[in-house]
Amino acid sequence: MTPGRLQLAQGRRRLLGWGASYPGPAVTTEALAARVAERFDLRTQRHARLLGPRLGVKTRHLSRDFSAAVEAPRPGARNPELAAQAVQQAQMRAGLAPDALGYLISHTSTPATLLPGGSAEISRLVGHQGAHMELRQACTGFANALQIAFAMTAAPGSAPVALVGAETGSVFFDPHSLSRDAAQWVNFLQMGDGAAAVIIGPDDAQPGPYLHAAYFGQCQNPPAPGLTLRVGGSDAPNAPGGAVQFEHDYDSVARHGLALLDNGRAALAQAGWSVEDADLIVPHQASGAVAPWLAEQWQLDPERVCAHAAAVGNLGSASIWAALDDVMAHPPVRPGPVLFLGAEATQYSYGGGGVHLSEPKASVFLQNLVCKVPGRTLLQGLNLRLQSGQLYLLYGANGAGKSTLFKLLAGLLDGQAGLSVSDQGEVLARPLLGRRGSERALLGYMPQQGGLYEELTVVDNLRFRADVLCLPRPTERLQVQATAHGLQPVWTQTVGQLSGGWRQRVAFAAAVLAGPRLLLLDEPTAGVVEAKAQLWSRIRALCNSGACVFVSSHDTEDAAQCEHLIALSQG
């Protein structure tokens, strides 16, 4: 199984609203097992005690009562009804009128009817009179919908788009199958019903939260589907005696699940988002056991991995939006990037993105800055305000003061004899001068001459930088940089042996090693000819990840790459 071609959306989109809806009160695993045992004369308690803790789902919400082996959802708990309730919550949070949406996209694997699609009823229930569509997809349906919504909201002023996932999988289950199909125990104990929605709009430069780096990938040469619903389509229109049921190959999913999440991690890294630097990781919520398992596989603090499925079960196509709703209600202590990594075993696909829950203060704020050394004024009357997620170019001739400004922002002029700085301002909400060394990991700096040790190899230069910044898991970070920047051919060569283009590539990798929130690049394209387009692509990826990128150059070609141009003349 190979990752396949990646679809990576550009830019960021405003997260305007979110909401979730669940049918009825939460039902514990013990209560569910007792209910089924009593009503269908099945011995369920022993399996529930043994398998329940392994799946880690403690409670879930159900749209059915289990009063009969085959039954429809309760009134008010149908798939489109739950979806409409979630959309209405999102509309209220966004402050939108019922018909303010430009498009409504629903996604589900458990529709109320094969035709018409559920989006028609959802639209009617929420008062949306515009266009709508439904995607028939399970756990990564949200990611495909997000790709469509990113395209629809690319232009400034675009109307907002609602995305809603809903699943009522509990009705696709006959309790009698537990006695003849062991795989149905997994479905029985980890399933949950519910719906969740988000509303996204174009980037309007207003305070967040924002969605970034939306990605979707489809694996090639995959194994047989790990989850199927074979009956009900035109290949098999009749269900032979009983409910239409999911067929679940738990062992196959367990074997290949990590590869899907690893593919998602690589996609986020390509977009400039690092798992190590995220405040919270939200993997596909297949069960409550996924979070501790993934924390062990990726050597992460378990507290940084979301386990929302423990409270609501596997919500399939709605699980990521439902987890997002929970994150918004209980945000991490540090407001920062949250990474979502969806995975689906029906067709072995992966998709997700990143969210900045709140927009931080200006990355750089200077007002009427004056910087002097004895006998010379280096910078005078400088006003500057740089925002996160934006790309700025400082343009000026040699000697204009570009490198001086960058060194001042990077903290390299602190303590210089005779240095005088007035109205010091802030960098990443910290004083311009006197920052602690630990704070500088938030800032990446690529000086004009690269800042590399020529006698050290490429890998040793990067390892030294990781040690100085006390970065966790340095070996893995180095491997990520080697792959992302194509450094393998020169990995063990000393920097003194490299051409100018290779040196710049290594210096850039060193500057971004810590996943900085502010990146200062002093003449990064100097000496780079053939790989200049790839370098600008990496710079833009970092911007899309939410970093503020400040580039200096005297090259007019570089100026054309940036949305914001700042001219500096003689300080």
N, C-alpha and C positions, 0 to 999 in steps of 0.2 A: 504494500500500500504506500503510495507516494502522495505528497501534499496537493499536487495539482496547481493550477494557476490561481494566484491570489487576486481578489478584487478588493482594492483599498481605496475608500472614498477620501477625497481631499477636503481640507478645511475643517471647520467646526460648526456645530449647529446648537442653537439655544434650546435648552430643555425647559419648556414653558410650564408643563404640568405633568402630573403622574397620579395614579390611583390604582387600587386593587379592590376586588370584591370576592367574598368567600361565602359559600352556601351553608347556613346553619352554624351551630357551635362546633368547636373543635372536638374531635373524637379521639380518645387515646387508643393505642394499639391493644391494650388489654380489654377495653370496652368493645372495640370492634370485633375482636376474636370471640368474646363472650356472646355478643349479639348473633353472630353467624352460627356459632355452635348451638345455641338454643333454638334458632329458627329453622335450621336445616339439618339438625342432628348430625353435626360434623365435629370431629375432635380437632379443635384448632388451637387450644391453649398451649400445648406443648411446643408446636411449631412456632407459635408467636413468641414464646419465651426464648427459644433457641435462635430463631432467625431475626426477630425484631431488633435486638441490640446490634447485630451485624449490619443491618440496613440503616440504623440510626434515626428512623422516623418515629418520633414520640407521639405526635398528634397530626391530624389532617381534618379537612372539611369535606363533607360528602353531599352530593346533590341527590342521592337516593337514600331510602330508609332501610333497604334490605328486608322488606316485608315479603318480597317474592324473589325467586331466582333471577327472573328477567323482568326488569321494570324500567320505566322512563323516569327522568328527573322530576322532582317535586315542582309544582307551579312556582315561578319566581326564581328557580334554580337552573333553568335551562341555559344552554351554552350562550345564545345571543343575549339573554337577559342578564347574565353575569357580566358579559362583555360590555353591555350598555351601561351598567352600574359603574364599572371601572372607568369608562370614558367620561361619564358625567362627573366623577370625582376629579379627573384630570382637567376637565373643562373649568370646574370651579376654581381649582388651584391656579390655572392659567388666566382666570378672569375673562374667559371668552364667552360670547353669546352662543346659543345652540347652533346657529348656522354660520359660524365664523371660520369653520374649517375649510381648507381648500380640497382636502382628500381624506378619506378614512380607509385604512387598510387593516383588515383583520387576518389573523392566522391561527389555524387550529388543525389538529388531527382527529378531533372527535366532534364533527359538526352535528347540528340538530337535524339537518336534512342534507342529502347530497345535492339537491337543487331545490330552490335557489340557494346561493351561498349565504352564509350568515350575515355578511356585511350589509345586506339589504335591510334585514330586520333591525340590526344594530343602529343603522342610520336613522331608520324611522323612529326608534325608541329615544334617541338622543336629540332628534330634531335637525339632523344634518340633511340638507336637501341637495348636496352636491355629489360629486363622483365618489365611488367606493369600489373596493375589490376585496376578494378573500384569497389568501394563500393556503393551500392544503399541505401543510408541513408541520412536523413535530418540533423538536427541541431547538432547532436553529431557524425556525420560521421568523423569529424576531429579527435575526441578522439579515435575512433577505429583505424583509420589510424595511429595515433601516437603510439598506442600500438604495431602495426606491425613494424613500423619504429624503435622503440626502440630496439626490438628484432633483427632486421636486422643490427643494428649498434652497437651491444654490444661489439664486438671484436675490439681491436685496429687495425687500418688500414682498417676498413670496408669502402666500397664505400658509398658515400652519397646517401640519399634517398629523392626524391621530393614528397611532399604531396600537392595536389591542390583540393580545393573545388570550384565548379562553379554552379550557379543557374540562370536559365532564367524563373523564375516562372510567369512573367507577361503574357506569352503566354498561360498559363493554366488558363485563365480567359476570360469570355464572359461578356462584359458590360451590356448586356440585363438582366443578372441574378440579377442585383442590384434591379430590380423592383419586384422580386419574392422571394429572399432569403436574409434576413437581414444580415446573417453571412458573405456574400460576401463583405459587406462594409469594414470589417476588412482586408480581403485579398487585396482589391482594394487600400486602403489608406496606408497600411504598407509594401506592397511588394516592393522589389527592385531587380535588376539584377546585376550580377557581378561575379568576380572570384578572388581568392587570393591563394597564394602558399607560402610554406616554404621549405627550403632544410636543412636537419639535417645530422650531421655526428657524428662519435664517439668522446668520450672525449679524446682530444689530449693534454690537459693541457695548451693549448694556451689561450690568452685572449678571453673573452666571446664575445657575449652573450651565455648563456647556458639555455637549457630547463631542468627542474627538475620535479620529482614527477608526472609523467604522470599517470592519473587514469581513470578508466571507471567502471561504475556500471549500472546494469540493475535491475530496481525495479520489485519486485514480487507482484502478486495480484493487478495489476494496474487497474484503471478505464478504460472505453472505450477510444480508442484513441481520443486525442484532435484535431488531424490533420490527415486527410486521403486523399488518391488519389485512389479511389476505381476502377475507370474505366481505362482500358488500359492493365490490366493484364489478365491472363487466366481465372480468375473467371468472369470477365466482359470485354470481348475484344472490345465491341462496345460502342462508346459514342453516346447516343441517341440525335441527333440534337444539335450541338453546340460544344464548346470546352470541353476537359477534364478539370475538375476543382477540386481544393482542397475543401474539406469539413472541416469547421473549427468550433469547439465547444469552443468558446471564454470563456464561463463561466467555463467550466471544466479546461481549461488551467489556468485561474486565480485562481481557488481553489487549484490546486495541484502544481503550478509552484514554490512556495516558498519551498515546501518540497524537490524538486529536487535540488535547490540551497543549501538548508541546508545540504543535503546529500553530495554535493560536498565540502562544507565547512568542514564537518566532515572528509572527505577523505583527504583533504589537511592538516588538523590538525594531522591526523594519521601519515602523512609523515613529520611532523615537521614544517608545514607552517601555520602561523596565519594570519587571515584576519586583525586583529588589527595592525599587524606590517608591512603589505604590503604598498608599496607606491601607488599602483593603483589596483583596483579591476575591472576586465572585465567580467561581467556576460553575459549570452546569450543575443545577441542583437536582441531580438524579435521585439522591437520597441524602440523609443526614451524615452518612459515612464518607461522602466524597471529600468534605473539608479536611478532616484529620488525615485522611489518606494522602491527599494532595500536599498538605503541609509537610508530611514526611518525605514524599517523593521529591519535592522541590526544596526541602530543608528550610521551610518558612516557619515563623512563629504561628502556631495554630490560631492565635487571637486575630491574626491578620487575614484569615481565610473565612469567608462567609459560609454559614451552615443553616441558611433559612429553611431548607427542606426539612430539617428536623422538626419544625413546627407546622409545616403545611403539606409535606409530602412532595412527590414528583408532580409538578404542574405542567410538564411537557413544554409546549410552545409558550406558555405564560410564565415559566419559572424565572427567567432572567428579569423581566419587567416587574414581577412580584418581589424579587429580591431587591431590585432598585427601590421600589416603594418602601420596603422595610429599611433600607440604608438611609433613605431620605428622612425617615421618622426617627432613626437612631444613628446619626452620622458618626464617623470616627472622631476621636478626640482632636486630631489634627485635620482640619479641612484641606484635603488635597486630592490627588488622583485616585480614583477607584477603577480597577480594571475588571471587565466582564469577559469571560471566556466560555462561550456556549459550545456544546458538542452534541452531535446527533448520530446515533448508531443505525438509524433506518437506512441512510445512504452515506454514512461516514463523512459528514460535513462538519465544518467548524466556523464560528463567527462570533463577533463581539465588538468591543471598542473600549474607550476610556471616558471617564466622566470627571470633570472638575466640579466638585459640589459647590464651591463658592469661588468667586473671583477675588484673588488676592489684591492687596494694595499695589500701587504702581511699583514695578520692579526697580525703577530708578526715578528718583524725584530730586531735582536740583533747581534752586531758584537763586538767580543773581550770584552765581558762584564765582569767587575770585581765588586764584591759586598763584602764589608767588614764591620765589626763592630769592635770596639776596641779589639785588641788582637786576632782576628780571621778572616780568609778569608772564606766567605761562598760560593762564586762562583767565578771562575777565568777562563778567556780565553774562555768564552762561545759564540759560534756563532749559531744563530738560525734563520730560515726563515720558517714560517708556512703560508700556503695558505688557502684561503676559500674553503669550500666544501671538505676538506680533513680530514682524521682521523689519528692522531699521538699518539704514546704511548711513554711516558718517562719511561724508564726502569732503575731500579737501586735498590741496596740494601737499607735497612733502614739506614738513616743517610747520604745518598749520596747527599742530597740537593734538592730533588724533591719538597718537600713542601715549602722550601724557595723560589725556583724559581716561584712556583705558587702564593705565597703570593706577590712576587715582581710584577708579571704580573697583579695581581688583584688590585694593589694599596694599599695593606694592610700594607706595610712597609714604606709608605710615612711618613716623619716626625719622624721616630724612632731615638732616641738619638744615636748619634755616627755613624749612617748609612752612608756609603760612596759608591756611585755607579758611575763608570766611563763608558763613551761611552754608554749613557743610552738607546739609541735605541727608537723604537716605538711600540705601541700596538694599533691596529686599526687606524693607521695613526695619533696617538696622542702621546705626550711625555710619556715615560715610567713612569715618576714621575710627580706629580702635576696635575693629571687629575681632572676635575670637577665632582661632584657627579652625575650630569645629564648624563655624558658620560658613567658612569658605568652601565647604563641599557643595553648598547650594549654588556656587558660582563657578563656571568654567571659563578659563582664560587661555587663549592661544596667542602668545606674543608674536610680534612680527618675525623674529628669528627662530620661532618654533619652540624654544624653551626645553630642548631635549639635550641629553648627555651623549655626546658623540662617541665616547668610548664604550657605552653600554649597548646591548642589543635592543631590538625593538621591544621584545617581550619584557626585558629587564627595565626599560624605561617606563613601560606601562605598569609593571608590578611595583616599581618604586613609587609612582604616583598613587597607586591604590593604597600602599602602606602609609604614606604621608597623610592621606585623607582618612585613614582608618576605615576603609570601606569593607562591609561584610562580603563574604564569599568572593574574594578577589580572583581566584582562579577561573570561576565561571564568568565573571565580568570580562576578564581578558579574552576568553574564548568567544564571547558574544562580539567584542570589538573586532577580533581577528576576522570573524565571518562577515560582519556588517560592512567593514571597510576593505575587505579583500587583502588583508595583510599577510596571509599565509606564505606567499613567495619570499618575503623578506623577514619573516618572524624571528629568525635567529641571526640575522646580519646586524652588525653594528651600525648605528645611525650615521657614523662618519663615512660609511661605504655607499650611502643611498644618494640617489639623484634628488634634485630640488622638489620634484613632484611627489616622490615617495616620502620625503621628509614632511611635507605639508600634510600628507594623508595621515602619517603617524601622529603628528602634532594635533591634528583635529581629533583623532581617536582618544588621545590623552586628555584633551579639553572636555570631552563629553563623557568620560569614563564614569563619573559619579552621578550622571543623570541630572545636570544642573538645571535650576529654574531660570538662571540668567547666564547667557553664554556670550562672551566677548571675543570676537574674532578679528584680530588686527592683521589686515592684508592677507586673508586666508588663501586667495587665489594666486598670490605671487609665485611664479615659477611653475604653476599648474597650467598645462595646455590641453592634453588629451582627456584628462579626467575632470575638467572643470564642470561639465554638465552633471556628472554624478555627485560632485561635491555640493553643488547648489541643491540637488535633489535631497541630499542628507540634511542640509541646513533647513530646508522647508519642512521636512519630516519632523525635526525638532520643534519647529514653530507649531506645527499641527498638534504636537503632544502637549502644548500649553506653555512651553518655555518662551522667554523673551530673548530674542537673538539680536545682537548689536554688532554689525559688521563695519569695519573701516576699510576704505579703498580710495584710490585716486583714479580708478579705471571706470570709464563711462559704461562699459559693458556690464560691470557689476551693479552700477546704479540702476540699470534697467531691470534687474532681478528683484528689487525691493519695492514694497508698497509705500514705505515712508522714507523720505530722503531728508537728511539733516546736513546742512552745509556748514563747514567750519573754516574760517579764514583768519589766520594770524592770531589764534587763540580766542 
